[in-house]
Amino acid sequence: MSRPRASRTVENEIRRLGYVHVAGVDEVGRGCLAGPVVAGAVILQPDHYVPGIADSKVLTAEDRERLYGEIIDAAIAWRICIIQPDEIDRINIHRASLKAMRESVMDLVPLPGFVIVDGFRIPELPIPQRPIIGGDRRSTAIAAASILAKVTRDRIMVELHNADPRYGFDRHKGYATKAHLDAVAAFGYSALHRRTFRPPTLFDNIPD
């Protein structure tokens, strides 16, 4: 089955305006009940095409792992930012996601001249930007950032599973699957769970 591939059309349009380094940025883990939110930012070389880059959600884990290395090799610069559950609870997930994206961009060396973002405008970013709805499906740079973030977060969740296998983080990666909810019902919350994520229809009668 063929998968939709992202294209470089948006980045090329921005480069034609005179911006040399165009960064894509995306985050993963926004809707999870446990684990961090992770953002990736990447500036790809315009003359180094990486075949197969697409929205990380439509790729297999094997494809993402392979592309992770190829993207890093093809990148002028790339960065990852990780926001842990306690900070997510303190500032809320929306602000945590935006903070992760902003910090991943600002850590790039060199800094980009322009940033394209999946979905949301990043506040307090002192660089021209364009939010693109469905950007991880439309832009190669954003899709590449989503792959870097997804692979990083999945690796973290496997490490967390190895430290505490009760919740099955290696399988559901912190999302609200039945198996995850059953484990929370049996064992309560761990330090890795977001305490502010308590949908009452899902968490009735779940012990703290």
Backbone bond lengths (Angstrom), bond angles and torsions (degrees), N, CA, C in turn:
res aa  C-N    CA-C-N  psi(-1)  N-CA   C-N-CA  omega(-1)  CA-C   N-CA-C  phi
1 M - - - 1.455 - - 1.529 109.54 -
2 S 1.315 117.52 128.20 1.457 120.99 -179.72 1.527 109.54 -77.43
3 R 1.327 115.79 146.10 1.453 121.33 179.05 1.524 109.12 -111.88
4 P 1.325 117.56 146.02 1.464 119.36 177.62 1.521 110.56 -65.26
5 R 1.316 116.35 130.60 1.459 121.33 179.45 1.514 109.57 -100.82
6 A 1.328 114.94 144.07 1.457 119.39 174.34 1.532 108.78 -73.07
7 S 1.316 116.20 161.10 1.460 120.14 -179.63 1.525 110.01 -124.47
8 R 1.335 114.71 168.24 1.463 120.45 179.96 1.529 111.98 -99.36
9 T 1.330 116.69 15.51 1.463 120.23 -175.64 1.521 111.96 -59.86
10 V 1.339 116.57 -47.69 1.465 120.05 -177.37 1.525 110.51 -63.17
11 E 1.329 116.83 -47.25 1.458 119.74 -179.53 1.527 111.33 -61.26
12 N 1.332 116.37 -41.54 1.465 119.58 -178.97 1.532 111.47 -64.87
13 E 1.324 116.45 -37.77 1.466 119.72 177.12 1.526 110.70 -61.48
14 I 1.330 116.28 -41.93 1.467 120.22 -178.77 1.527 110.41 -69.86
15 R 1.332 117.49 -38.91 1.468 119.80 177.54 1.524 111.55 -62.26
16 R 1.329 116.51 -35.64 1.473 119.37 179.11 1.527 111.80 -65.75
17 L 1.337 116.75 -17.68 1.467 120.48 175.54 1.528 111.84 -82.17
18 G 1.337 116.46 -4.74 1.456 120.07 176.51 1.513 115.23 110.02
19 Y 1.332 117.60 0.97 1.463 120.72 178.49 1.525 109.19 -85.74
20 V 1.325 116.58 119.73 1.465 120.84 -175.45 1.525 111.30 -77.21
21 H 1.334 116.27 -50.46 1.463 121.29 -176.58 1.527 109.50 -106.19
22 V 1.328 115.80 114.48 1.466 122.50 179.64 1.522 107.85 -112.37
23 A 1.319 117.16 120.92 1.463 122.05 -178.62 1.520 110.32 -101.65
24 G 1.322 115.86 141.49 1.451 122.12 167.80 1.508 109.40 -104.19
25 V 1.331 117.24 145.76 1.463 120.84 -178.72 1.525 109.41 -141.24
26 D 1.336 116.19 141.60 1.463 122.18 178.66 1.521 108.40 -155.22
27 E 1.339 115.04 162.76 1.473 120.08 178.14 1.518 109.74 -128.55
28 V 1.332 115.92 158.82 1.463 122.59 174.94 1.524 108.71 -135.21
29 G 1.318 115.33 154.22 1.465 121.10 177.31 1.498 114.31 94.29
30 R 1.323 116.90 9.01 1.463 120.46 -177.99 1.525 111.84 -60.81
31 G 1.320 118.31 -40.46 1.455 121.24 -174.22 1.518 115.16 -95.81
32 C 1.317 117.55 12.52 1.468 120.41 -177.41 1.528 111.32 -81.21
33 L 1.315 114.71 157.82 1.464 121.20 175.39 1.526 112.21 -91.23
34 A 1.325 116.43 -16.86 1.466 120.79 -177.42 1.519 109.36 -144.80
35 G 1.335 114.76 156.72 1.449 120.77 177.42 1.512 112.68 87.47
36 P 1.327 116.25 174.74 1.463 121.08 -174.81 1.522 112.27 -81.18
37 V 1.322 115.30 168.03 1.459 121.92 162.97 1.521 105.85 -100.23
38 V 1.333 115.83 137.28 1.468 121.41 -173.44 1.519 109.07 -126.93
39 A 1.315 116.45 132.47 1.459 121.44 176.52 1.518 109.89 -116.98
40 G 1.326 115.06 145.90 1.450 121.13 174.65 1.517 109.70 -123.61
41 A 1.319 115.76 146.33 1.461 122.13 173.94 1.516 107.35 -133.64
42 V 1.330 116.85 140.19 1.460 119.86 -176.76 1.524 110.32 -149.08
43 I 1.324 114.85 140.18 1.455 122.72 169.71 1.517 106.83 -111.33
44 L 1.324 117.09 114.18 1.459 121.19 -179.13 1.523 110.36 -91.34
45 Q 1.333 115.60 148.89 1.450 119.96 172.82 1.530 108.80 -68.22
46 P 1.325 118.52 127.13 1.466 119.85 -176.53 1.520 113.77 -63.94
47 D 1.344 117.69 -24.29 1.463 120.23 -177.42 1.526 112.45 -103.61
48 H 1.334 117.04 13.55 1.464 121.04 178.14 1.520 108.10 -122.62
49 Y 1.325 116.79 92.51 1.457 121.99 -176.97 1.529 109.98 -83.09
50 V 1.315 116.43 133.37 1.472 122.26 176.17 1.523 107.61 -106.85
51 P 1.332 118.87 107.82 1.465 120.58 -178.90 1.519 111.50 -64.94
52 G 1.320 115.50 143.17 1.462 120.52 172.21 1.503 116.08 93.64
53 I 1.334 118.50 -1.72 1.461 119.46 179.00 1.524 109.50 -66.68
54 A 1.326 115.64 129.34 1.460 122.47 -179.85 1.517 107.96 -152.96
55 D 1.312 115.64 172.18 1.459 121.42 174.39 1.527 108.78 -48.76
56 S 1.320 117.03 128.27 1.472 120.49 -175.47 1.523 112.27 -58.18
57 K 1.330 117.51 -26.70 1.472 120.29 -176.66 1.524 112.58 -70.70
58 V 1.326 118.55 -21.56 1.467 120.22 -177.95 1.524 111.75 -97.48
59 L 1.323 117.33 -1.97 1.457 121.73 -179.45 1.525 111.21 -96.44
60 T 1.318 116.54 153.88 1.456 120.09 172.83 1.525 109.44 -76.16
61 A 1.325 115.92 162.24 1.461 119.92 177.52 1.528 110.72 -59.66
62 E 1.339 117.10 -37.24 1.465 121.16 179.18 1.526 110.86 -65.15
63 D 1.345 116.31 -42.61 1.466 119.69 177.89 1.528 111.24 -63.07
64 R 1.336 116.10 -43.07 1.463 119.34 -179.92 1.524 111.56 -61.83
65 E 1.327 117.07 -43.04 1.457 120.13 179.96 1.526 111.09 -63.23
66 R 1.328 117.14 -42.35 1.467 120.42 178.42 1.523 111.04 -63.99
67 L 1.332 116.01 -46.45 1.458 120.31 -177.85 1.521 111.93 -67.46
68 Y 1.325 117.25 -30.56 1.462 121.34 178.47 1.536 110.12 -52.61
69 G 1.315 116.41 -51.78 1.462 120.33 179.96 1.515 112.49 -65.93
70 E 1.335 116.75 -39.33 1.463 120.29 -178.97 1.527 111.17 -67.81
71 I 1.333 116.45 -37.30 1.465 120.19 178.29 1.524 110.59 -65.70
72 I 1.322 117.27 -44.60 1.466 120.66 179.00 1.532 110.34 -60.27
73 D 1.331 116.07 -41.76 1.462 119.90 179.18 1.534 111.89 -64.92
74 A 1.339 116.43 -30.83 1.464 121.21 -176.63 1.524 112.92 -93.03
75 A 1.316 117.49 -0.27 1.463 120.60 -173.20 1.522 111.71 -90.95
76 I 1.318 115.10 138.32 1.466 120.29 167.54 1.523 109.05 -70.03
77 A 1.347 115.46 -38.88 1.468 121.30 177.47 1.525 108.13 -157.74
78 W 1.328 115.80 149.86 1.458 120.60 174.15 1.526 108.80 -152.96
79 R 1.335 115.30 149.84 1.456 121.10 179.12 1.527 109.81 -147.70
80 I 1.326 114.77 154.33 1.461 123.49 176.84 1.524 108.12 -124.37
81 C 1.329 116.90 140.38 1.469 121.45 172.64 1.523 108.55 -126.98
82 I 1.327 116.37 135.79 1.463 123.15 -176.25 1.528 109.06 -121.06
83 I 1.334 116.23 125.89 1.466 121.85 175.85 1.529 107.71 -112.18
84 Q 1.323 116.73 122.71 1.460 122.02 -172.98 1.534 111.70 -81.57
85 P 1.347 117.00 162.25 1.465 120.90 -175.77 1.528 115.04 -55.91
86 D 1.334 118.06 -37.69 1.463 118.60 -178.16 1.521 111.34 -64.88
87 E 1.331 117.08 -36.67 1.463 119.00 177.39 1.529 111.36 -73.81
88 I 1.326 116.66 -34.85 1.470 119.90 174.52 1.521 109.84 -57.82
89 D 1.313 116.96 -45.40 1.461 120.67 178.71 1.525 111.71 -64.08
90 R 1.319 116.48 -34.17 1.464 120.25 -175.73 1.527 111.94 -74.50
91 I 1.342 117.64 -40.22 1.472 119.06 -172.99 1.523 112.96 -111.54
92 N 1.309 119.51 -8.14 1.471 130.95 -178.42 1.532 111.08 86.19
93 I 1.309 115.75 156.42 1.470 120.92 -169.60 1.526 111.84 -67.82
94 H 1.329 117.50 -35.33 1.460 118.36 -179.27 1.529 110.58 -63.87
95 R 1.327 116.43 -48.22 1.459 119.75 178.87 1.526 111.25 -65.41
96 A 1.323 116.94 -36.45 1.462 120.10 178.70 1.530 110.69 -64.10
97 S 1.329 116.89 -41.21 1.466 120.46 178.91 1.521 111.04 -63.61
98 L 1.323 116.16 -44.93 1.460 120.05 179.57 1.533 111.24 -65.72
99 K 1.328 116.33 -40.12 1.467 120.07 177.71 1.523 110.95 -61.72
100 A 1.337 116.65 -43.79 1.464 120.32 179.90 1.522 110.74 -61.66
101 M 1.335 116.85 -43.08 1.460 119.46 179.61 1.522 111.45 -66.50
102 R 1.339 116.46 -43.58 1.468 119.67 179.70 1.527 110.86 -60.52
103 E 1.330 117.41 -46.67 1.459 119.98 -176.59 1.524 111.67 -68.18
104 S 1.333 117.21 -35.48 1.467 118.49 178.42 1.524 110.51 -64.85
105 V 1.330 117.58 -37.69 1.468 121.15 177.55 1.525 110.46 -67.57
106 M 1.330 116.78 -47.53 1.463 120.44 -174.27 1.528 112.47 -69.91
107 D 1.324 117.69 -16.29 1.467 120.93 176.56 1.527 112.82 -86.32
108 L 1.335 118.03 -7.09 1.461 120.64 -179.52 1.527 110.87 -66.74
109 V 1.322 115.13 139.15 1.465 121.71 174.81 1.526 107.86 -130.78
110 P 1.338 118.09 112.13 1.460 127.40 3.13 1.521 111.48 -75.36
111 L 1.334 115.55 160.19 1.457 119.32 172.54 1.529 109.53 -66.22
112 P 1.325 117.09 143.22 1.460 118.91 177.55 1.518 111.65 -73.20
113 G 1.328 115.29 157.45 1.455 119.53 173.43 1.509 111.91 -85.24
114 F 1.342 116.03 -20.92 1.461 121.46 -178.47 1.522 107.86 -151.03
115 V 1.342 116.86 147.71 1.465 123.01 -177.72 1.521 109.13 -126.53
116 I 1.326 116.18 133.59 1.460 121.01 171.16 1.524 107.76 -113.26
117 V 1.330 115.06 132.80 1.460 122.57 -167.95 1.520 109.50 -122.48
118 D 1.334 115.80 140.61 1.455 119.24 175.16 1.526 109.79 -77.42
119 G 1.315 116.24 107.58 1.461 120.97 168.56 1.503 117.12 92.34
120 F 1.327 117.85 -62.24 1.463 120.55 -168.66 1.517 111.60 -113.44
121 R 1.329 115.89 146.40 1.458 120.58 168.65 1.531 108.34 -72.87
122 I 1.328 116.49 137.33 1.452 121.60 -179.49 1.525 108.79 -90.40
123 P 1.333 118.48 117.81 1.469 119.80 179.82 1.524 111.42 -70.55
124 E 1.322 115.05 153.34 1.467 122.80 175.16 1.529 112.38 59.12
125 L 1.319 116.69 29.89 1.459 120.56 175.23 1.526 108.46 -98.76
126 P 1.326 118.39 115.23 1.470 120.82 -173.57 1.529 112.82 -83.87
127 I 1.315 116.35 37.18 1.461 123.16 -177.62 1.524 107.03 -136.90
128 P 1.322 119.82 138.57 1.465 120.10 175.66 1.518 111.16 -54.86
129 Q 1.332 116.39 140.62 1.460 120.22 -176.50 1.517 110.52 -145.26
130 R 1.334 113.89 160.47 1.452 120.57 175.30 1.529 108.34 -139.06
131 P 1.339 118.29 115.08 1.468 119.65 173.07 1.526 109.87 -76.46
132 I 1.323 116.20 138.14 1.459 121.53 -178.21 1.522 108.38 -127.40
133 I 1.323 116.48 116.25 1.461 120.38 176.14 1.530 108.45 -65.82
134 G 1.329 115.93 130.17 1.463 119.61 -176.64 1.510 112.64 67.85
135 G 1.341 115.97 27.85 1.460 120.22 -175.98 1.510 114.13 -60.92
136 D 1.342 117.60 -31.70 1.462 119.10 -179.62 1.524 112.19 -69.49
137 R 1.335 117.25 -13.57 1.465 120.77 174.09 1.518 112.20 -96.45
138 R 1.328 117.23 -20.18 1.454 121.51 -171.08 1.527 114.11 -105.02
139 S 1.317 117.25 -29.52 1.465 121.25 -172.51 1.525 111.05 -116.82
140 T 1.320 115.85 130.08 1.455 120.10 177.89 1.523 111.62 -61.95
141 A 1.332 117.02 -41.30 1.470 119.86 -178.18 1.524 111.22 -65.04
142 I 1.326 117.32 -42.23 1.464 120.02 178.82 1.529 109.99 -68.44
143 A 1.330 117.34 -42.56 1.466 120.15 178.29 1.523 110.92 -61.41
144 A 1.325 117.00 -40.18 1.466 120.25 177.68 1.524 110.73 -62.57
145 A 1.332 116.66 -41.33 1.465 120.20 177.31 1.520 111.06 -63.42
146 S 1.331 116.93 -37.97 1.466 120.16 179.65 1.520 110.84 -65.71
147 I 1.330 116.85 -35.93 1.469 120.36 178.93 1.520 110.46 -68.08
148 L 1.325 117.49 -45.03 1.467 119.81 178.31 1.523 110.82 -59.92
149 A 1.333 116.84 -43.15 1.463 120.37 -179.28 1.525 111.29 -67.32
150 K 1.326 116.77 -43.07 1.465 120.95 -177.67 1.526 111.64 -65.17
151 V 1.315 117.07 -46.02 1.469 119.76 -179.93 1.525 110.08 -63.42
152 T 1.329 116.93 -43.13 1.466 120.15 178.67 1.519 110.81 -60.07
153 R 1.333 117.18 -46.93 1.460 119.87 -177.64 1.529 111.09 -67.27
154 D 1.313 117.95 -41.01 1.467 119.73 178.74 1.526 111.33 -61.11
155 R 1.320 116.54 -39.89 1.467 119.38 177.68 1.526 110.88 -63.97
156 I 1.319 116.63 -40.25 1.467 120.52 177.46 1.522 110.04 -60.92
157 M 1.339 117.19 -44.98 1.465 120.12 -177.13 1.523 111.71 -66.49
158 V 1.323 118.11 -32.68 1.468 120.47 174.72 1.526 110.33 -66.94
159 E 1.334 117.01 -41.43 1.463 120.04 176.28 1.530 111.48 -62.06
160 L 1.332 116.67 -40.03 1.459 120.14 178.19 1.524 111.15 -66.53
161 H 1.323 116.32 -36.36 1.471 119.79 175.74 1.523 110.37 -63.02
162 N 1.321 116.97 -42.68 1.466 119.92 -179.09 1.531 110.99 -62.74
163 A 1.327 116.53 -31.94 1.460 120.53 178.24 1.524 111.97 -77.71
164 D 1.336 117.68 -31.01 1.462 122.38 -178.96 1.532 108.00 -149.66
165 P 1.327 117.46 91.11 1.473 120.44 -172.99 1.523 114.69 -79.29
166 R 1.329 118.98 2.38 1.465 120.13 -174.54 1.527 112.84 -63.02
167 Y 1.317 118.37 -30.46 1.470 120.94 -170.18 1.526 113.72 -96.90
168 G 1.325 117.92 -11.77 1.456 120.01 179.55 1.513 114.36 72.40
169 F 1.343 117.39 35.04 1.460 120.56 -177.94 1.528 112.55 -60.36
170 D 1.336 117.68 -25.37 1.463 119.56 -179.80 1.520 111.75 -67.63
171 R 1.330 117.74 -21.87 1.468 120.86 -177.90 1.524 111.61 -95.00
172 H 1.332 117.41 -52.49 1.469 119.10 -173.98 1.521 113.67 -99.03
173 K 1.338 117.36 -7.59 1.468 123.45 175.96 1.529 113.18 58.47
174 G 1.334 116.63 24.64 1.457 120.40 176.15 1.509 115.30 96.69
175 Y 1.333 117.51 -3.46 1.465 119.90 178.27 1.531 110.33 -76.66
176 A 1.329 116.06 164.75 1.468 121.85 -170.96 1.525 111.57 -85.39
177 T 1.317 116.51 61.58 1.460 120.18 173.96 1.528 109.37 -77.35
178 K 1.322 116.85 165.39 1.467 120.67 177.73 1.530 110.47 -59.90
179 A 1.330 116.29 -41.91 1.461 119.58 -179.62 1.528 111.02 -61.81
180 H 1.322 116.26 -39.29 1.463 119.88 178.73 1.524 110.55 -66.19
181 L 1.333 116.64 -46.54 1.465 120.05 -179.49 1.522 111.13 -63.95
182 D 1.325 117.01 -37.41 1.464 120.30 177.06 1.534 110.40 -63.03
183 A 1.343 116.40 -39.79 1.462 119.78 179.75 1.526 111.04 -67.01
184 V 1.334 116.65 -39.68 1.467 119.49 177.94 1.526 109.97 -65.63
185 A 1.332 116.85 -38.21 1.465 120.22 177.53 1.525 110.86 -62.27
186 A 1.322 116.34 -35.35 1.466 120.49 -177.65 1.527 112.75 -80.77
187 F 1.334 116.86 -38.37 1.465 120.14 -170.26 1.524 114.37 -114.37
188 G 1.333 117.85 -7.51 1.452 120.20 -175.74 1.520 111.27 77.67
189 Y 1.337 115.83 -173.61 1.458 120.89 -179.48 1.514 110.77 -78.87
190 S 1.307 115.36 146.93 1.460 121.30 170.94 1.524 108.58 -103.16
191 A 1.321 115.86 175.49 1.463 120.05 176.91 1.522 111.95 -66.49
192 L 1.330 116.65 -12.93 1.462 121.51 -178.22 1.522 112.50 -89.39
193 H 1.339 116.95 -9.05 1.458 120.23 -178.26 1.529 111.18 -86.93
194 R 1.322 114.66 147.68 1.458 121.81 177.42 1.531 108.23 -84.01
195 R 1.297 116.32 110.51 1.467 120.65 -172.63 1.522 113.10 -67.75
196 T 1.319 116.91 -22.58 1.460 119.78 179.37 1.526 112.41 -84.05
197 F 1.326 117.82 -5.76 1.462 121.49 179.33 1.521 108.08 -94.86
198 R 1.341 115.96 84.41 1.458 120.42 -175.48 1.527 110.46 -131.61
199 P 1.338 118.52 66.26 1.472 118.52 176.21 1.523 110.07 -59.08
200 P 1.338 119.68 119.55 1.457 120.93 -172.49 1.525 113.82 -61.33
201 T 1.324 117.53 -30.15 1.460 118.67 -180.00 1.519 111.75 -70.61
202 L 1.344 116.04 -21.02 1.456 119.57 179.31 1.518 111.85 -97.72
203 F 1.340 116.56 -31.20 1.458 119.68 -168.55 1.527 114.59 -109.93
204 D 1.318 118.49 11.36 1.448 118.94 174.53 1.528 109.83 -56.37
205 N 1.303 114.83 133.44 1.462 121.64 174.88 1.515 114.46 70.06
206 I 1.335 117.03 15.06 1.464 119.43 175.89 1.519 108.23 -91.03
207 P 1.338 117.75 126.33 1.470 119.69 -176.12 1.523 111.27 -73.14
208 D 1.339 115.56 151.15 1.463 120.94 171.72 1.530 109.73 -81.35
